[in-house]
Amino acid sequence: MSVFASIAAIAAQTPTKLPVETVARVSWLESFLSFAPVRSLVPVPILIVVLPIVWWFFRSTWADLEHEATYYRQKLARENKFDTRPLVCFVFLAVCLTVQEYYGGRKLYDSVIRPWLLHLEAGGFRKLHMAQMDDFYGYAWWVVSRVLGYVVFPFPLWKLLYPKDSLLDLGLRIRGFSRHVWIYLLCLGVVIPAMFVVANQPDFGTYYPFYKLSSRSWFDLLIWESIYFVQFFALELFFRGFIIGTLRRTLGAAAIFAMAVPYCMIHYGKPYLEAHGAIVAGIVLGSLAAKTRSIYAGFLVHITVAVSMDVLALWHRHALPTVFMPTFG
C-alpha cells in the first residue's frame, strides 16, 4: 500500500476520531499528492539529492576517464585521425535495441516459436509439457534474444572490425576485482533499504516476478531465477562492458552518461519509480564498471537486488512456493 493510500485509509476508517479540520487537511494532502503532475515530479528532488552524492563518490573515477580521453583525442588530432568507434557503437546500440523491441518479445514467440514447440510436443516430445510451461518458454525466448542481441552478435562483430582491441577490455577482466568488493557491499547497503520502500508501492507486488508461475513451485522459481541471471549478465556485459569499454577512450566520463540514457529507456513499462531509479543505477553501475574495468561487481549488485525483489514481492502477496515440483500432465 502506498503512502497516499495509507493516508486515505486512516481518514476513511477513523472519521469520528479525528477533528474535522484534521480530516480536511489529510484529504487535501492526499488529493494534492495524488494529482498526476505532482506525483510525476516526486523523483526530481530525490535525484537532486542523490546525484551530487554519486558525483562526490565517483569524481576521481570520472576525472581519470577525462584525462585518459583528453590524451587520446589529442593523439588523434596530432595524427589527423578520426575514431570510428563511437559511430559503430551507437549504431550497434540502436540496431540491437530496435531488433529486440520488434522480435525479442512475446509476439514472435506466440507467432513462430510456440507453434513449433506445440508441433514438437504433438510429434512425441511430451516432456515439453506445454500446458504447464508455455509461459516459461516465452520468457526463455526473451532471455535468448537478449543474449543474442547483447553478446553473441556485437562482440564478434566488434572484434572483426577492430581486431587489435581486446575483448577483455569490454568489462571481462577479473584482476583487481577483490579490491573493490567493498563498493559492492556499499551499493547493497544503499539499495536494499530503498527496495523495501519501493516494495510498498501497489504496482510492485503485481509486477514482480515477471514469470507469474514462480509461486507454483520452488522448481519454477529456481529455473526462472537461473535464466534471469543469464539475462542480467548479458545486459551488464552490453551496457557496462561493451558500451563503456568502446566509448571511454573517446568520450571519457561522458561514456557513462551516454550509456545511462538507453539503460533508463529499456525500463519503460516498469513501475514509474524504478524507471527513474534506473538513471541512478545506470550511472552508479557504469562508474563502478569504469573504475574496476569489469562488470562483475555491477552484475552481483544487479542479481542480488533482482532476486530480492522477486522474493519480496512473492512474500508480500503470501505467494512463496510451498512445493518443490509442479504437477505435470
C-alpha positions as CSV (number, residue, x, y, z in Angstrom):
1,M,0.0,0.0,0.0
2,S,1.3,3.5,-0.9
3,V,1.7,6.4,1.4
4,F,-1.3,8.1,-0.3
5,A,-3.5,5.0,0.1
6,S,-2.4,4.7,3.8
7,I,-3.4,8.3,4.5
8,A,-6.7,7.8,2.7
9,A,-7.4,4.6,4.7
10,I,-6.8,6.3,8.0
11,A,-9.1,9.1,7.1
12,A,-11.8,6.7,5.9
13,Q,-11.6,4.3,8.8
14,T,-11.5,6.8,11.7
15,P,-13.5,9.9,10.7
16,T,-15.1,10.3,14.0
17,K,-11.9,10.1,16.0
18,L,-10.2,12.9,14.1
19,P,-11.1,16.6,14.3
20,V,-12.9,17.8,11.2
21,E,-10.1,20.2,10.3
22,T,-7.5,17.3,10.5
23,V,-9.6,15.1,8.2
24,A,-9.9,18.0,5.8
25,R,-6.1,18.6,5.8
26,V,-5.4,14.9,5.2
27,S,-8.0,14.8,2.4
28,W,-6.5,17.9,0.8
29,L,-2.9,16.5,1.1
30,E,-4.0,13.2,-0.4
31,S,-5.7,14.9,-3.3
32,F,-2.7,17.1,-3.9
33,L,-0.1,14.3,-3.8
34,S,-2.4,12.1,-6.0
35,F,-2.6,14.7,-8.7
36,A,-0.7,13.2,-11.6
37,P,1.6,16.2,-12.4
38,V,2.6,16.4,-8.8
39,R,3.3,12.6,-8.5
40,S,5.3,12.7,-11.7
41,L,7.7,15.2,-10.2
42,V,8.3,13.2,-7.0
43,P,11.6,11.7,-8.3
44,V,13.0,15.1,-9.2
45,P,14.0,16.2,-5.7
46,I,15.3,12.7,-5.0
47,L,17.6,12.9,-8.0
48,I,18.7,16.4,-6.9
49,V,19.8,14.9,-3.6
50,V,21.3,11.6,-4.8
51,L,23.2,12.7,-7.9
52,P,25.6,15.0,-6.1
53,I,26.4,12.2,-3.7
54,V,27.2,9.9,-6.7
55,W,29.4,12.7,-8.2
56,W,31.3,13.0,-4.9
57,F,31.9,9.3,-4.6
58,F,33.0,8.7,-8.3
59,R,34.5,12.2,-9.0
60,S,38.1,10.8,-9.1
61,T,37.0,8.0,-11.5
62,W,35.3,10.5,-13.8
63,A,38.4,12.7,-13.7
64,D,40.6,9.8,-14.6
65,L,38.4,9.0,-17.6
66,E,38.5,12.6,-18.7
67,H,42.3,12.7,-18.5
68,E,42.6,9.4,-20.5
69,A,40.2,10.6,-23.1
70,T,41.9,14.0,-23.5
71,Y,45.2,12.4,-24.1
72,Y,43.7,10.0,-26.6
73,R,41.8,12.8,-28.5
74,Q,44.9,14.9,-28.6
75,K,46.8,12.0,-30.1
76,L,44.1,11.6,-32.8
77,A,44.3,15.3,-33.5
78,R,48.1,15.2,-34.0
79,E,47.8,12.3,-36.3
80,N,44.8,13.8,-38.1
81,K,42.7,10.7,-37.5
82,F,39.0,10.1,-36.7
83,D,38.0,7.3,-34.2
84,T,35.1,5.5,-35.7
85,R,34.3,3.5,-32.5
86,P,31.6,5.9,-31.2
87,L,29.8,5.8,-34.5
88,V,29.9,2.0,-34.7
89,C,29.0,1.6,-31.0
90,F,25.9,3.8,-31.3
91,V,24.8,2.2,-34.5
92,F,25.1,-1.3,-32.8
93,L,23.2,0.0,-29.9
94,A,20.3,1.4,-32.0
95,V,20.0,-1.7,-34.1
96,C,20.3,-4.0,-31.2
97,L,17.5,-2.3,-29.2
98,T,15.3,-1.9,-32.2
99,V,15.5,-5.6,-33.3
100,Q,14.9,-6.7,-29.7
101,E,11.9,-4.4,-29.4
102,Y,10.2,-5.9,-32.5
103,Y,11.5,-9.5,-32.5
104,G,12.7,-10.3,-29.0
105,G,9.3,-10.4,-27.2
106,R,6.2,-12.3,-26.8
107,K,4.8,-11.5,-30.3
108,L,7.4,-13.5,-32.1
109,Y,7.2,-16.3,-29.6
110,D,3.4,-16.6,-30.0
111,S,3.5,-16.5,-33.8
112,V,6.6,-18.6,-34.5
113,I,8.2,-20.4,-31.6
114,R,5.2,-21.5,-29.7
115,P,3.5,-23.3,-32.7
116,W,6.9,-25.0,-33.3
117,L,7.0,-26.2,-29.7
118,L,3.4,-27.4,-29.9
119,H,4.3,-29.3,-33.1
120,L,7.3,-31.0,-31.4
121,E,5.1,-32.0,-28.4
122,A,2.4,-33.4,-30.7
123,G,5.1,-35.3,-32.5
124,G,6.1,-37.2,-29.4
125,F,8.3,-34.8,-27.4
126,R,5.9,-34.9,-24.4
127,K,8.4,-33.7,-21.9
128,L,7.9,-30.1,-23.1
129,H,4.7,-30.0,-21.0
130,M,3.4,-27.0,-23.0
131,A,0.3,-26.8,-20.9
132,Q,2.3,-26.1,-17.8
133,M,5.5,-24.5,-19.1
134,D,4.3,-22.3,-22.0
135,D,4.8,-19.1,-20.1
136,F,8.3,-20.1,-19.0
137,Y,9.3,-20.8,-22.6
138,G,8.1,-17.4,-23.6
139,Y,10.4,-15.8,-21.1
140,A,13.2,-18.2,-22.1
141,W,12.9,-16.8,-25.6
142,W,13.1,-13.3,-24.2
143,V,16.4,-14.2,-22.5
144,V,17.8,-15.9,-25.6
145,S,17.0,-12.8,-27.6
146,R,18.8,-10.6,-25.1
147,V,21.9,-12.9,-25.1
148,L,21.9,-12.8,-28.9
149,G,21.5,-9.1,-29.1
150,Y,23.7,-8.1,-26.2
151,V,26.6,-10.6,-26.6
152,V,26.6,-13.1,-29.5
153,F,26.3,-10.5,-32.3
154,P,28.0,-7.3,-31.1
155,F,31.2,-8.8,-29.5
156,P,32.4,-10.9,-32.5
157,L,31.4,-8.2,-34.9
158,W,33.5,-5.7,-32.9
159,K,36.5,-8.0,-32.9
160,L,36.1,-8.4,-36.7
161,L,36.0,-4.6,-37.2
162,Y,38.7,-3.8,-34.6
163,P,41.0,-6.9,-34.4
164,K,43.6,-5.1,-32.2
165,D,41.0,-4.3,-29.5
166,S,41.0,-6.9,-26.6
167,L,37.5,-8.1,-25.7
168,L,38.8,-8.4,-22.1
169,D,38.8,-4.6,-22.1
170,L,35.0,-4.7,-22.6
171,G,34.3,-5.5,-18.9
172,L,35.6,-9.0,-18.7
173,R,38.8,-8.5,-16.7
174,I,38.9,-10.2,-13.3
175,R,42.2,-8.8,-11.9
176,G,41.6,-6.3,-9.1
177,F,38.0,-7.3,-8.6
178,S,38.6,-8.4,-4.9
179,R,39.9,-4.9,-4.1
180,H,36.5,-3.4,-5.0
181,V,34.2,-5.8,-3.2
182,W,33.6,-3.1,-0.5
183,I,32.0,-1.0,-3.2
184,Y,29.6,-3.8,-4.0
185,L,28.7,-4.1,-0.3
186,L,28.2,-0.4,0.0
187,C,25.9,-0.3,-3.0
188,L,23.8,-3.1,-1.5
189,G,23.7,-1.2,1.8
190,V,22.1,1.7,-0.1
191,V,19.9,-0.1,-2.5
192,I,18.3,-2.8,-0.2
193,P,16.7,-0.3,2.2
194,A,15.4,1.7,-0.8
195,M,14.0,-1.5,-2.2
196,F,11.9,-2.1,0.9
197,V,10.5,1.4,0.4
198,V,9.6,0.7,-3.2
199,A,8.1,-2.6,-2.2
200,N,5.2,-0.7,-0.5
201,Q,4.1,0.7,-3.9
202,P,1.0,-1.1,-5.1
203,D,2.4,-1.8,-8.6
204,F,5.5,-3.5,-7.1
205,G,3.7,-6.6,-5.9
206,T,1.7,-7.1,-9.2
207,Y,4.8,-6.5,-11.4
208,Y,7.3,-8.9,-9.9
209,P,8.3,-11.6,-10.6
210,F,7.9,-11.4,-14.4
211,Y,7.2,-15.1,-14.5
212,K,3.9,-15.3,-12.7
213,L,4.1,-19.0,-12.1
214,S,7.2,-18.6,-9.9
215,S,4.9,-19.1,-6.9
216,R,3.7,-22.5,-8.3
217,S,6.7,-24.4,-7.1
218,W,10.4,-23.9,-6.0
219,F,11.3,-25.6,-9.3
220,D,9.6,-22.8,-11.2
221,L,11.2,-20.1,-9.1
222,L,14.7,-21.6,-9.4
223,I,14.6,-22.1,-13.2
224,W,13.2,-18.6,-13.6
225,E,15.9,-17.0,-11.5
226,S,18.5,-19.0,-13.4
227,I,17.6,-17.6,-16.8
228,Y,17.0,-14.2,-15.1
229,F,20.7,-14.3,-14.0
230,V,21.8,-15.1,-17.6
231,Q,19.8,-12.1,-18.9
232,F,21.4,-9.8,-16.3
233,F,24.9,-11.0,-17.2
234,A,24.2,-10.3,-20.9
235,L,22.7,-6.9,-20.0
236,E,25.7,-5.9,-17.8
237,L,28.1,-7.1,-20.4
238,F,26.5,-5.0,-23.1
239,F,25.7,-1.7,-21.2
240,R,28.5,-1.6,-18.7
241,G,31.1,-3.6,-20.7
242,F,30.6,-3.1,-24.4
243,I,29.3,0.4,-24.5
244,I,31.6,1.9,-21.8
245,G,34.5,-0.1,-23.0
246,T,34.2,1.0,-26.6
247,L,33.5,4.7,-25.8
248,R,35.7,5.5,-22.7
249,R,38.8,6.4,-24.7
250,T,37.0,8.9,-26.9
251,L,34.2,10.2,-24.7
252,G,35.7,9.9,-21.3
253,A,33.3,10.1,-18.4
254,A,30.5,11.0,-20.9
255,A,30.6,7.3,-22.0
256,I,28.9,6.5,-18.7
257,F,26.1,9.1,-19.1
258,A,25.6,8.1,-22.8
259,M,25.1,4.6,-21.6
260,A,22.7,5.6,-18.8
261,V,20.1,7.1,-21.3
262,P,19.2,3.9,-23.2
263,Y,19.6,1.9,-20.0
264,C,16.9,4.0,-18.4
265,M,14.7,3.7,-21.5
266,I,14.7,-0.1,-21.5
267,H,13.0,0.2,-18.1
268,Y,9.9,2.0,-19.7
269,G,6.9,0.0,-18.8
270,K,8.2,-1.0,-15.4
271,P,7.0,0.8,-12.2
272,Y,7.5,4.6,-12.5
273,L,9.9,5.0,-9.6
274,E,12.0,2.1,-10.8
275,A,12.4,3.7,-14.2
276,H,13.8,6.8,-12.5
277,G,15.9,4.7,-10.3
278,A,17.5,3.2,-13.4
279,I,19.0,6.7,-14.1
280,V,21.0,6.5,-10.8
281,A,21.6,2.8,-11.2
282,G,23.0,3.2,-14.7
283,I,25.4,6.0,-13.6
284,V,26.5,4.1,-10.5
285,L,27.0,0.7,-12.1
286,G,28.6,2.4,-15.1
287,S,31.0,4.3,-12.9
288,L,31.7,1.1,-10.9
289,A,32.5,-0.8,-14.1
290,A,34.7,2.0,-15.3
291,K,36.6,2.1,-12.0
292,T,37.1,-1.7,-11.8
293,R,37.3,-2.3,-15.6
294,S,34.9,-5.2,-15.1
295,I,31.2,-5.8,-15.0
296,Y,31.3,-8.4,-12.1
297,A,30.6,-6.1,-9.2
298,G,27.7,-4.5,-11.0
299,F,26.4,-7.9,-12.0
300,L,26.4,-9.1,-8.4
301,V,24.6,-5.9,-7.3
302,H,22.0,-6.4,-10.1
303,I,21.2,-10.1,-9.4
304,T,21.2,-9.6,-5.6
305,V,18.6,-6.8,-6.0
306,A,16.6,-8.7,-8.7
307,V,16.3,-11.9,-6.6
308,S,15.4,-9.9,-3.5
309,M,12.7,-8.0,-5.4
310,D,11.2,-11.2,-6.7
311,V,11.2,-12.9,-3.3
312,L,9.9,-9.8,-1.5
313,A,7.1,-9.4,-4.0
314,L,6.0,-13.0,-3.5
315,W,6.3,-12.7,0.3
316,H,4.2,-9.6,0.3
317,R,1.5,-11.5,-1.6
318,H,1.9,-14.5,0.6
319,A,2.7,-16.4,-2.6
320,L,6.0,-18.1,-1.9
321,P,6.1,-21.7,-3.2
322,T,5.0,-24.5,-0.9
323,V,6.0,-27.5,-3.0
324,F,9.3,-28.3,-4.9
325,M,8.0,-29.6,-8.2
326,P,4.8,-28.7,-10.1
327,T,2.3,-31.3,-11.2
328,F,2.8,-32.2,-14.9
329,G,0.2,-33.9,-17.0
